[in-house]
Amino acid sequence: MLSAIWSHLLPIVKLYLLGLKVLLVQLFSRPLGLPVMPRQDGKVAIVTGGGRGIGYEVVRHMARLGAHVIIGGRDEQEGLAAVRRICEEYKEAKVEFMKLDLASLQSVRQFVRSFKERDLPLNILVNNAGVMLVPDGRTEDGFEQHFGVNYLGHFLLTWLLLDTLKDSGKCGYFSRVVNVSSSAHRMGEIRLNDLNSSQCYSAHAAYCHSKLAQLLFSSHLHQELQRGGFPLSSCAVDPGMVDTALYRHLWTPLCLAQSAIARLLFRTPAEGAATVLYAALSPALEGECGGGYWANGRREMTTPPTFEPQLQLSLWETSLELLGLH
């Protein structure tokens, strides 16, 4: 009994202590000031979860630079409202919304089919959408929600778009995959025999596990692309603790406290988007300089499991099997 309680409480304590540490670092460090980025005319980008928060700011900035940006999201009303706001701000913006529910593999496949029917290039894919601390539940296909939405849905989306991303890149102008992760990956672990967290569910642990899975995927994908000599790179980004709706599933007293301190200590969505945009657009990350894990505009070290080749490969192969891919 005590063991079960402790196994449930430990991830909560570890995650909130990590959050406190991140807040203290943010308090005493200046957020990244995004350098002037080159024009993106002629380029096409997909941003998941681009209807609000960090994703919205990423879409907004890319559109201002001339990119054709597609918001992939579940909430059509929210997505279309975002498109209207951006087009009102930048009259020549090329922004649109396409339905994408990462909790449904069928929806992901339909999104990719619809996109490919248009015969557009794809230069940038930002895997930004995510859920955090949602109650125990399953996706349409039976996967734990954090694992299914944050990781597996994006894995499938990226896999199905790889050929277009490869074909759209060229020497000196690589295509890029940017996976929006979190410092919470440091608390995660990958249990290949229990990826759905069925043995002992903790929403806090499940979130951390999904973010570690994202990093393992991002790193392994980048290595595969390098070995194949493809003009495409993959990196992961930590935007920091940002004042967005991601925290709405916090325990009610903590949610109230978070709302009170967010405006003082959290980064704004625009500040959180800065490193994402840097990873997606900066000429400094071109070609061989791409890849890695980025936070506040700097490449950072991650936890040892991220660098385990066998763990990366095992998760990759298990994911392909779960998705019925070859």
C-alpha positions as CSV (number, residue, x, y, z in Angstrom):
1,M,0.0,0.0,0.0
2,L,2.7,2.5,1.1
3,S,4.8,1.4,-1.9
4,A,1.9,2.2,-4.3
5,I,1.3,5.6,-2.7
6,W,5.0,6.5,-2.9
7,S,5.3,5.4,-6.5
8,H,2.4,7.8,-7.3
9,L,3.8,10.7,-5.2
10,L,7.5,10.5,-6.3
11,P,6.9,11.7,-9.9
12,I,4.8,14.6,-8.6
13,V,7.5,15.7,-6.1
14,K,10.3,15.3,-8.7
15,L,8.4,17.2,-11.4
16,Y,7.5,20.2,-9.1
17,L,11.0,20.4,-7.7
18,L,12.3,20.5,-11.3
19,G,9.7,23.2,-12.1
20,L,10.9,25.3,-9.2
21,K,14.5,24.9,-10.4
22,V,13.5,26.0,-13.9
23,L,11.6,29.0,-12.6
24,L,14.6,30.1,-10.5
25,V,16.8,29.9,-13.6
26,Q,14.3,31.9,-15.6
27,L,14.1,34.5,-12.9
28,F,17.8,35.2,-13.0
29,S,18.4,34.8,-16.8
30,R,17.2,36.9,-19.7
31,P,15.0,35.2,-22.3
32,L,16.4,34.7,-25.8
33,G,16.1,37.8,-27.9
34,L,15.4,36.3,-31.3
35,P,17.9,37.6,-33.9
36,V,16.6,39.0,-37.2
37,M,15.7,35.9,-39.3
38,P,16.0,35.7,-43.1
39,R,12.9,35.9,-45.3
40,Q,11.1,32.6,-45.8
41,D,9.3,33.4,-49.1
42,G,8.5,30.2,-51.0
43,K,8.8,28.0,-48.0
44,V,6.0,25.9,-46.5
45,A,5.8,25.1,-42.8
46,I,3.4,22.9,-40.8
47,V,3.0,23.8,-37.1
48,T,0.9,21.5,-34.9
49,G,-1.1,23.2,-32.2
50,G,-0.6,26.5,-33.9
51,G,-3.9,28.0,-32.9
52,R,-2.7,29.3,-29.5
53,G,0.2,29.7,-27.2
54,I,3.7,29.0,-28.4
55,G,2.5,27.5,-31.6
56,Y,0.5,30.6,-32.5
57,E,3.5,32.8,-32.0
58,V,5.6,30.5,-34.2
59,V,3.0,30.7,-36.9
60,R,2.6,34.4,-36.6
61,H,6.4,35.1,-36.9
62,M,6.9,32.7,-39.8
63,A,3.9,34.2,-41.7
64,R,5.4,37.7,-41.2
65,L,8.6,36.4,-42.8
66,G,6.7,35.3,-45.9
67,A,6.3,31.5,-45.3
68,H,3.2,29.7,-46.2
69,V,2.2,28.2,-42.8
70,I,-0.4,25.5,-42.2
71,I,-1.8,25.2,-38.7
72,G,-2.5,21.6,-37.8
73,G,-5.0,21.4,-35.0
74,R,-8.0,19.7,-33.4
75,D,-10.1,22.8,-32.7
76,E,-11.3,24.2,-36.0
77,Q,-12.9,27.3,-34.5
78,E,-9.7,28.1,-32.6
79,G,-7.5,27.5,-35.7
80,L,-9.7,29.6,-38.0
81,A,-9.7,32.4,-35.4
82,A,-5.9,32.3,-35.3
83,V,-5.8,32.5,-39.1
84,R,-8.1,35.6,-39.1
85,R,-6.0,37.4,-36.4
86,I,-2.7,36.8,-38.3
87,C,-4.2,37.9,-41.7
88,E,-5.6,41.0,-40.1
89,E,-2.2,41.8,-38.7
90,Y,-0.2,41.0,-41.9
91,K,-2.4,41.5,-45.0
92,E,-0.2,39.4,-47.2
93,A,0.2,36.5,-44.8
94,K,-0.3,33.0,-46.2
95,V,-1.8,31.1,-43.3
96,E,-4.4,28.3,-43.2
97,F,-5.9,25.7,-40.9
98,M,-6.2,22.0,-41.5
99,K,-7.9,19.6,-39.2
100,L,-5.4,17.3,-37.3
101,D,-6.2,15.3,-34.2
102,L,-3.0,13.7,-32.9
103,A,-5.1,11.4,-30.6
104,S,-6.4,9.7,-33.8
105,L,-4.0,7.9,-36.1
106,Q,-6.7,8.0,-38.8
107,S,-6.8,11.8,-38.5
108,V,-3.1,12.0,-38.8
109,R,-3.1,9.9,-42.0
110,Q,-6.0,11.9,-43.4
111,F,-4.1,15.1,-42.7
112,V,-1.0,13.9,-44.6
113,R,-3.1,12.6,-47.5
114,S,-4.9,16.0,-47.8
115,F,-1.6,17.8,-47.7
116,K,0.2,15.6,-50.2
117,E,-2.7,15.9,-52.7
118,R,-1.8,19.6,-53.0
119,D,1.7,18.8,-54.2
120,L,3.3,21.4,-52.0
121,P,6.9,21.3,-50.7
122,L,7.5,21.1,-47.0
123,N,10.5,22.9,-45.6
124,I,9.7,23.0,-41.8
125,L,7.7,20.7,-39.6
126,V,7.2,22.0,-36.0
127,N,5.8,19.3,-33.7
128,N,4.5,21.6,-31.1
129,A,1.0,20.4,-29.9
130,G,0.8,18.5,-26.7
131,V,-1.1,17.6,-23.5
132,M,0.1,17.7,-19.9
133,L,-1.3,16.0,-16.7
134,V,-4.5,14.9,-18.3
135,P,-6.5,12.3,-16.4
136,D,-5.9,8.6,-17.1
137,G,-7.5,7.9,-20.5
138,R,-6.8,6.4,-23.9
139,T,-6.6,7.8,-27.4
140,E,-8.9,6.6,-30.2
141,D,-6.4,3.8,-30.9
142,G,-6.0,2.7,-27.3
143,F,-2.7,4.5,-26.3
144,E,-2.1,6.4,-23.1
145,Q,-2.9,10.0,-23.9
146,H,0.5,11.6,-23.2
147,F,2.3,8.9,-25.1
148,G,-0.2,8.9,-27.9
149,V,-0.5,12.6,-28.5
150,N,2.8,14.1,-27.5
151,Y,4.9,11.3,-29.0
152,L,3.2,8.6,-31.1
153,G,1.0,11.0,-33.1
154,H,3.9,13.2,-34.0
155,F,6.1,10.1,-34.8
156,L,3.5,9.0,-37.4
157,L,3.0,12.5,-38.7
158,T,6.8,13.0,-39.2
159,W,7.2,9.5,-40.7
160,L,4.5,10.0,-43.3
161,L,5.9,13.5,-44.3
162,L,9.6,12.4,-44.4
163,D,9.7,11.9,-48.2
164,T,8.3,15.4,-48.8
165,L,10.7,16.9,-46.3
166,K,13.6,15.2,-47.9
167,D,12.6,16.2,-51.4
168,S,12.1,19.8,-50.3
169,G,15.6,20.3,-48.8
170,K,18.8,21.0,-50.7
171,C,22.4,21.7,-49.9
172,G,22.6,24.9,-47.9
173,Y,18.9,24.9,-47.4
174,F,18.0,21.9,-45.3
175,S,14.5,21.1,-44.4
176,R,13.9,20.9,-40.6
177,V,11.9,19.0,-38.1
178,V,11.6,20.8,-34.7
179,N,10.2,18.8,-31.8
180,V,9.0,20.9,-28.9
181,S,10.0,19.0,-25.8
182,S,10.4,20.0,-22.2
183,S,13.0,19.9,-19.3
184,A,10.5,17.4,-17.8
185,H,12.2,14.7,-20.0
186,R,14.9,14.6,-17.3
187,M,12.4,12.9,-15.0
188,G,11.2,10.5,-17.6
189,E,12.1,6.9,-18.3
190,I,11.3,4.5,-21.2
191,R,9.7,1.2,-20.2
192,L,9.4,-0.7,-23.5
193,N,7.2,-3.3,-21.9
194,D,4.8,-0.6,-20.5
195,L,4.7,2.4,-22.8
196,N,1.1,2.9,-21.9
197,S,1.9,3.3,-18.2
198,S,-0.6,0.6,-17.4
199,Q,1.2,-0.9,-14.4
200,C,1.1,2.2,-12.2
201,Y,-0.4,5.3,-13.7
202,S,0.8,8.8,-12.8
203,A,-0.1,11.7,-15.1
204,H,3.1,13.5,-14.0
205,A,5.3,10.5,-14.8
206,A,3.4,9.8,-18.1
207,Y,4.1,13.4,-19.3
208,C,7.8,13.1,-18.4
209,H,8.0,9.8,-20.2
210,S,6.4,11.2,-23.4
211,K,8.9,14.1,-23.5
212,L,11.9,11.8,-23.1
213,A,10.4,9.7,-25.9
214,Q,10.3,12.8,-28.1
215,L,14.0,13.4,-27.5
216,L,15.0,9.9,-28.3
217,F,13.0,10.0,-31.5
218,S,14.4,13.4,-32.5
219,S,18.0,12.3,-31.9
220,H,17.7,8.9,-33.7
221,L,15.9,10.5,-36.6
222,H,18.7,13.1,-37.0
223,Q,21.3,10.3,-37.0
224,E,19.4,8.3,-39.6
225,L,19.2,11.4,-41.8
226,Q,22.9,12.2,-41.4
227,R,23.8,8.6,-42.3
228,G,21.6,8.7,-45.4
229,G,23.0,12.1,-46.5
230,F,19.6,13.7,-46.7
231,P,19.1,17.5,-46.7
232,L,17.0,17.3,-43.6
233,S,17.8,17.8,-39.9
234,S,15.9,17.1,-36.7
235,C,16.3,18.8,-33.3
236,A,14.4,19.1,-30.0
237,V,13.6,22.3,-28.2
238,D,12.8,23.3,-24.6
239,P,10.8,26.5,-24.6
240,G,11.0,26.9,-20.8
241,M,8.0,27.4,-18.5
242,V,5.6,29.5,-20.5
243,D,2.2,31.0,-19.6
244,T,-0.1,28.9,-21.7
245,A,-3.2,26.7,-21.3
246,L,-0.9,23.7,-21.0
247,Y,-1.2,23.9,-17.2
248,R,-5.0,23.8,-17.1
249,H,-5.1,20.2,-15.7
250,L,-3.0,21.1,-12.6
251,W,-4.6,20.2,-9.2
252,T,-7.0,23.1,-8.5
253,P,-5.0,24.8,-5.7
254,L,-1.9,24.6,-7.8
255,C,-3.7,25.8,-10.8
256,L,-4.8,28.9,-8.9
257,A,-1.3,29.5,-7.6
258,Q,0.1,29.0,-11.1
259,S,-2.3,31.6,-12.5
260,A,-1.1,34.0,-9.9
261,I,2.6,33.6,-10.4
262,A,2.6,32.9,-14.2
263,R,2.6,36.6,-15.1
264,L,5.6,37.3,-12.9
265,L,7.8,34.3,-13.4
266,F,6.7,32.4,-16.5
267,R,7.8,33.4,-20.0
268,T,5.3,34.8,-22.4
269,P,4.2,32.7,-25.4
270,A,6.3,35.0,-27.7
271,E,9.4,34.4,-25.5
272,G,8.8,30.7,-25.4
273,A,8.5,30.7,-29.2
274,A,11.9,32.3,-29.6
275,T,14.0,29.2,-29.3
276,V,11.5,27.2,-31.5
277,L,11.9,29.8,-34.2
278,Y,15.6,29.9,-33.8
279,A,15.8,26.1,-34.3
280,A,13.5,26.3,-37.3
281,L,14.9,29.3,-39.1
282,S,18.4,30.3,-38.1
283,P,21.1,30.0,-40.7
284,A,23.5,29.1,-37.8
285,L,21.8,25.7,-37.6
286,E,22.1,24.9,-41.3
287,G,23.3,21.5,-42.5
288,E,25.8,19.8,-40.2
289,C,25.2,22.4,-37.5
290,G,21.6,21.1,-37.0
291,G,20.3,18.6,-34.6
292,G,20.7,18.4,-30.8
293,Y,18.6,19.8,-27.9
294,W,18.2,23.5,-27.6
295,A,17.1,25.7,-24.7
296,N,17.1,29.5,-24.6
297,G,18.9,29.7,-27.9
298,R,21.8,27.4,-26.8
299,R,22.6,23.8,-27.5
300,E,22.4,21.9,-24.1
301,M,23.3,18.5,-22.8
302,T,20.4,16.2,-21.9
303,T,20.1,13.1,-19.6
304,P,22.2,10.0,-20.3
305,P,19.3,7.9,-21.6
306,T,18.9,10.3,-24.5
307,F,22.3,9.2,-25.9
308,E,21.7,5.4,-25.5
309,P,21.8,4.1,-29.1
310,Q,20.1,0.8,-28.1
311,L,17.3,2.6,-26.3
312,Q,16.8,4.9,-29.2
313,L,16.7,2.1,-31.7
314,S,14.4,-0.1,-29.5
315,L,11.9,2.7,-29.1
316,W,12.1,3.5,-32.8
317,E,11.4,-0.1,-33.8
318,T,8.7,-0.5,-31.2
319,S,7.0,2.6,-32.4
320,L,7.0,1.4,-36.0
321,E,5.5,-1.9,-34.9
322,L,2.8,-0.1,-32.9
323,L,1.9,2.0,-35.9
324,G,2.0,-0.8,-38.4
325,L,4.9,0.8,-40.4
326,H,7.8,-0.7,-42.2
